[in-house]
């Protein structure tokens, strides 16, 4: 389990990124957590609406939640 660097909006694995180009970090544990949440969201859509959500619906939901959290930086 580990963390890796971000360059722009992309995670970069197995490539050196110059310090000035690093824009953040992402890791195995947070990725797993989001994966579990997405699985649960899919199950809820299937139960409530009889279908899977689209990727756009999930992105919209994530942004809805993130925009409501005012204690994190952009």
C-alpha positions as CSV (number, residue, x, y, z in Angstrom):
1,X,0.0,0.0,0.0
2,X,1.4,3.4,-0.9
3,X,0.9,6.8,-2.3
4,X,1.9,8.1,-5.7
5,X,2.3,11.6,-7.2
6,X,-0.1,13.5,-9.3
7,X,0.9,15.6,-12.4
8,X,-1.9,17.9,-13.5
9,X,-5.1,15.9,-12.8
10,X,-3.5,12.5,-13.5
11,X,-1.9,10.0,-11.1
12,X,1.6,9.1,-12.3
13,X,2.9,5.7,-11.5
14,X,6.4,4.4,-12.2
15,X,7.6,7.7,-13.7
16,X,9.7,10.4,-12.0
17,X,8.0,13.7,-11.8
18,X,10.0,16.9,-11.2
19,X,9.1,18.5,-7.9
20,X,7.7,21.6,-9.5
21,X,5.2,19.5,-11.6
22,X,3.7,17.6,-8.7
23,X,0.2,18.7,-8.0
24,X,-0.8,16.3,-5.3
25,X,-0.9,12.7,-4.2
26,X,-3.2,9.7,-4.4
27,X,-3.0,6.3,-2.9
28,X,-4.1,2.7,-2.6
29,X,-6.2,3.0,0.5
30,X,-8.2,6.1,-0.7
31,X,-8.7,4.5,-4.1
32,X,-10.0,1.4,-2.4
33,X,-12.4,3.5,-0.3
34,X,-13.8,5.3,-3.3
35,X,-14.1,1.9,-5.1
36,X,-16.2,0.6,-2.2
37,X,-18.4,3.7,-2.2
38,X,-19.0,3.5,-5.9
39,X,-20.0,-0.2,-5.5
40,X,-22.5,0.9,-2.9
41,X,-23.8,3.8,-5.0
42,X,-24.3,1.4,-7.9
43,X,-26.3,-1.0,-5.7
44,X,-28.4,1.9,-4.4
45,X,-29.2,3.0,-8.0
46,X,-30.1,-0.5,-9.0
47,X,-32.4,-0.9,-5.9
48,X,-34.0,2.5,-6.1
49,X,-34.1,3.1,-9.9
50,X,-33.7,-0.3,-11.4
51,X,-30.5,0.7,-13.3
52,X,-26.9,1.4,-12.9
53,X,-25.8,5.1,-12.6
54,X,-23.8,6.7,-15.4
55,X,-20.3,7.8,-14.8
56,X,-21.5,11.4,-15.2
57,X,-24.1,10.8,-12.4
58,X,-21.4,9.5,-10.1
59,X,-19.1,12.5,-11.0
60,X,-22.0,14.9,-10.4
61,X,-22.6,13.3,-7.0
62,X,-19.0,13.4,-6.0
63,X,-18.7,17.1,-7.0
64,X,-22.0,17.9,-5.2
65,X,-20.5,16.4,-2.0
66,X,-17.0,18.0,-2.5
67,X,-18.6,21.5,-3.1
68,X,-20.4,21.2,0.2
69,X,-17.2,20.6,2.1
70,X,-15.7,24.0,2.8
71,X,-12.8,22.9,5.0
72,X,-10.7,21.4,2.1
73,X,-8.6,23.4,-0.3
74,X,-9.3,23.2,-4.1
